[in-house]
Amino acid sequence: MTDYSTLDFSPLVDMSVDEVVTHSFVRDVPLPDGRVIALITLDNGRDHTRPNTFGPVTLLELGSVLDGQKERAARKEIDAVAVTGKPFILAAGADLSKVSEVTSRESAVLLGQLGHFVFNKLNELGVPSFVFINGLALGGGLEIGLHATYRTIDASAPAIALPEVFLGLIPGWGGAYLLPNLIGIENALKVVVENPLKMNRMLKGPDAFELGIADAMFPAATFLEDSLRWAGSVLSGATKVSRKNQPGKVERLVKWDAAIGIARKMLESKIGTVPRAPYLALDLLKAAKSGTRAEGFEREDVALAELSTGDQFHASNYAFNLVQRRAKRPAGAPDKALAQKVTKIGVIGAGLMASQFALLFVRRLQVPVVITDLDQGRVDKGLEYIRGEIASLLAKKRISPDESNRLNALISGTTDKRDFADCDWVIEAVFEELGVKQDVFADVEQYISETAILATNTSSLSVEDIGAKLAHPERLVGFHFFNPVAVMPLIEVVKTPKTTDEALATAMSTAKNLRKNAVITRNTPGFVVNRVLAKVLGEAMFAVDSGTSFATVDEALAPLGLPMPPSQLLDLVGLKVGAHVLDTHHAAFPERFYRSENLHKLAEYGTLLEKDAKGKVKGFDKGALKIVSGGKDPLTADVILRRLEDGLADEIHRMLEDHVVEAPEDIDLCMILGAGWPFHMGGVTPYLDRTGASERVFGGTFHDPQIRGIR
């Protein structure tokens, strides 16, 4: 086993000259019975927008402080050591900027070893150690607690997690070994693998306490005082700590390997086998069933170094920064001060999509929302759906009775367009046909104020053409949601040549208030997401029409790591919608986008995938396979993938030259948030650079330097 105390960590310090250091401040807290707890407070001196993090300098300082407390404990000066954080924050884990700057595998291994070396000192003090989780604790911020003898948690803590798998890493400072041995394998799988893959789901304080991550939970107002008092009772023997979820022999013999096997099959069915981090995490969790801490930590060192120097982590880190930073400062957005205040919303249409819009607007904006349709029956049906969803939220205790009453009071329906007169924002959700959208806007314009903004949710039609019959087309913007409306985080905000900055600013402000991420695009066919997906589906159908089986096509495109293969994507969006999307793009760019007559036949047939009673895919429908069986020149998997890669590189390069968006980062942001393009691929443009498609097609790359790991 590696003796961490003999290692030279100076190379890590040399690369950390600009580290925002989280300092370890110590003060002694005397207890009523005469015992003394040395309380270490982690604090980087910044406000809540810059959480505590663990870089090399931070870790070495903490290690030195812990060494000092060990010496004091030996001299009987203190009876315990406790660690907590600055207000509301324990720590957000490793300083990812430092992880991404590692220049060699040797340094990557050393970084993992440094974390283990320092955190494990909590287990070697000669006196009990406590970590008081006083707020946010992510990654290493939670792992430091796992090394302690005992843990308390603030009931109001908003985010407790080991999110490493989401970022293409593994919990590498003890989490993969210590957590399953604390809370059991099934609970550990939830925290280490399941939650990160659910868009980085976090635990709240009570959740973490229930799982057994913490031994005691206290309210925020008295958290530190209660934690110190509780620690004193533990030290005196008055409180005996029991851990109901800690695994015993039966779990290790019977449940452990079975749980890992079930998790592996679940991963293979949901995300395929391209992402490496989840499977390495499974391997570490499986191995944690037996062996020593030192053996577990050494396995983590090796796995963390392997991942942190690879393409998938660097791609994930790029994607994470897009979502955390670029999404919050949208490229090309006008001055926020130009945005008009939205005090009432009008929704044209009362169907499912329109009703989802109305529900989202009323929940997020808390302003009156009125829906309209051709007759009262349709309006009533829409209102019934919205009120039913509000009732469901109340039943699930996601909203209070007061909020339920308030939301119901804010929703109304009408067939009289004059009720739209005081609306500041009017959005249509009617049939995807140009003439229909033109007519509903021309009709409603005569009833609304001159300052009201009009928004269309079109996914494929020209926003400028939709406004052709308006007296004031400059007030019109595209506002393209993705399904399901309440879940998908992206809105494509489409600017026409006539759209004013005031209208655009209002659209961006509204998207933000809806808690969505908005990307501004030019008014071009498919905007961003559908144009890229049209290329994917078009190449898939070209291969099928040539005689390639759907199964082969799905397998050929698996290296992209998409959340679902083309056949399931077609099934999800609908065969008719898929055919319409391909037709629209073929009409706009006939030499680059494929139109499939067979897809129209499949749309008429109505089925592609055979499913069981619960909706699980069993295979391909035999009738559907017969419809597409006429091709005589099947393509190999390699040819299919290369055609798509080159086609995507060409199309995205054209989109950027045509200023559909401002930069490759905006393409990637749209695909990550709107189409579920995997984080570990970093979006589509880094992938195309790595595969050589960019160089083959236009003799360059989308990113310079390329976003890739250490070779």
C-alpha positions, 0 to 999 in steps of 0.5 A, a space after each residue: 500500500 502507498 505510504 502517502 506521508 512519503 509523497 512529494 506534493 510540491 508539483 501540485 503546489 507549483 501549479 496552484 499559484 492562482 488558487 482561491 485558498 480556503 483557509 482553516 481557522 481554529 478556535 477552541 470551544 469549551 464544553 460545560 463539563 470541561 471538555 474542549 473541542 477544537 473547531 476548524 472553520 473552512 472559509 475562503 473569505 468570499 461570499 456565497 457566490 464563491 463556495 469553499 473548494 479544495 485545491 492543493 494549497 487548501 488541502 496542505 494547509 488543512 493537513 497542517 492544521 490537523 497535524 497540529 490538533 493531533 499533537 494537541 490531542 496527544 498532550 490532552 489539550 483537546 478532547 475532539 476536533 470538529 470541522 464546519 464551513 462558512 455560513 451556509 457552505 461546508 465546501 463544493 468539493 475539489 477545485 475543478 479548475 485545478 483538476 482540469 489543469 493537471 498536465 500528466 497522469 503522475 500529477 493526476 494520481 498525486 492529486 487523488 493521493 493528496 485528498 486521501 492523505 489530508 482527509 484521512 487525518 480526521 481518522 488518525 487524530 487520537 480523539 473523536 472527529 466531527 464534521 458539522 455539515 452546515 450547508 452545501 456539501 458536494 464531492 470532497 465537501 461531503 467526503 471530508 465528512 465521511 472520514 470523520 467519526 461522526 457527522 451532524 447536518 443542518 436541516 436546511 442544507 440545500 445540496 448534499 451530493 457526490 456529483 462526480 459521475 455527472 462530471 465524468 469522474 468518480 468520488 475519488 477522496 474516499 467516497 466510493 469506499 466509505 459511503 457504501 460501508 456507512 449507508 449500505 450499497 443500495 443507498 450508495 448507488 443512489 448517491 454515487 450513480 443514480 442521482 448524478 445521472 438524473 441531471 445531477 439531483 441533490 439531496 436536502 438535509 433531511 434526505 441525507 439524514 434519512 440515508 444515514 449520511 449524518 448521525 444527527 440533524 438540527 435546525 439552521 437557527 441553532 445548528 452550530 450550538 446544537 451540534 456542539 452540544 450533541 458532540 459533547 453528549 457523545 464524548 461524555 457517553 450520554 448519547 450512543 450513536 447507532 446506524 441503521 443503514 450500516 451494512 452487515 454480513 448478510 448484506 455483504 454476502 447476499 445483496 451487495 453483488 446483486 445490487 451492483 448487477 442490477 445497477 449495471 443492467 440499468 445503466 446499459 439500458 439507459 445510457 449505453 456503454 460509452 460513458 466510462 465514469 458510471 461503470 468505474 464507479 460501479 467497479 469501485 462500489 463493488 470492491 468496497 464490499 471488502 478490504 481495507 480503507 487503504 486498499 479502497 483509497 488506492 483503487 480510487 487514486 487509480 480510477 480518478 487519475 484515469 478519468 481526470 486525464 481522459 477526454 470524457 472528463 475534459 468534455 464534461 468540464 467544458 459542458 459543465 462550464 457552459 451550463 453554469 456560466 455561458 447559459 447565465 450570460 447569453 451571447 448577443 442578449 440586449 441590455 436587460 434594462 430594455 425588458 418590459 415588465 410582464 404582468 399578464 400572460 395570454 395563451 392562444 390555444 387550449 390544447 395540451 401544449 398551450 395548457 402546459 405553457 399556461 401552467 408553467 407561466 402561472 407557476 413561475 411568474 405568479 401573474 394572471 394567465 388567460 387562455 383562449 380557443 375557438 370554442 368554450 368547450 376547448 377552453 374548459 378542457 384546457 382549464 380542467 387540465 391546468 386545474 388538475 395539474 395544480 391539484 396533483 401538485 398539491 396532493 404531492 405536497 409540492 405546493 401549499 394549499 395557499 399557493 394552490 388557491 392562488 394559482 387557480 385564481 390566476 388562471 382563466 379562460 375566454 373565447 373573447 379576444 378582448 380579454 387579452 387587451 391588458 396582456 403584456 405577453 401573448 404566446 401562441 401554441 396552435 397547429 404547426 401550419 404557417 397560415 394558421 399561425 399568421 391568422 391567429 396573430 393578425 386576429 389577436 393583434 387588433 385587441 392587444 396593446 401596442 406594447 404587448 410582445 407576441 411570441 410563437 412556439 414554432 419549431 420549424 416555421 420561419 418566425 419572420 413569415 409567421 409575422 407577415 400579416 402583423 401590423 407591427 412584426 417588430 414585436 414578434 419573437 420565436 420562443 421555442 420550448 422543448 417537451 416536456 415543457 416543465 422539465 426541459 431547461 432550454 428555450 430557443 429565442 428566435 430573432 427576426 431581422 425586424 425584432 426590436 431589442 425591447 422585444 428580445 430583452 423581454 423574451 430573455 427576461 421572461 425565459 429567465 423568470 421561467 427558470 429556463 436557459 435561453 439561447 438567441 438564434 437567427 431565424 433559420 430553418 430548425 433554428 439549432 436543435 432541430 437542424 442538428 437532429 434533422 441531420 441525425 435522423 436524415 442520415 439514419 433514414 438514408 441508411 435504412 432506405 439503402 437497405 440497412 437494418 434499423 438495429 444496425 443504424 442504432 448500433 452504428 450511432 451508439 458512439 455518439 453517446 446520445 440518450 437514445 438511438 435514432 429509432 427511439 428518437 423517432 418514436 419519441 417525437 412521433 413519426 409524423 413530426 419526424 417526417 415533417 422535420 425532414 421535409 422542412 429541412 430538405 425543402 430549405 437545403 435539398 442538397 444537404 438534408 435527406 427526405 425519406 418517403 419510407 418515413 412518410 409510409 411509417 407515419 401512415 402505418 403509425 408504429 415503429 417499435 413494438 412495446 409491452 403493456 408498460 411501454 417498454 420497447 420489445 423490438 421493432 414492429 414487423 410491419 414497420 420493418 416490412 415497409 422499409 425493407 426495399 433497399 439493396 445497398 446496405 451501409 456498414 456501421 463505420 460508413 454510417 457513423 462517418 457520414 453522420 460525423 462529416 455531415 454534422 461538421 459541415 452543417 454546424 460549420 455552415 450554421 456558424 458562418 451564417 451566424 445562426 448563433 454566435 459561437 460553437 459553445 452556443 450550439 453545444 449549449 442548445 444540444 446539451 439542454 435541448 436534446 440531452 447531448 451527453 455531458 461526457 461528450 461535451 456537446 457536439 463540436 468537441 466530439 467532431 473535433 476529436 473524431 477528426 470530422 472537423 479537419 476532414 470537412 473544413 480543414 480546421 477545428 471548432 475549438 483551438 486548442 481542442 477539448 481533450 484529455 492528456 495523451 
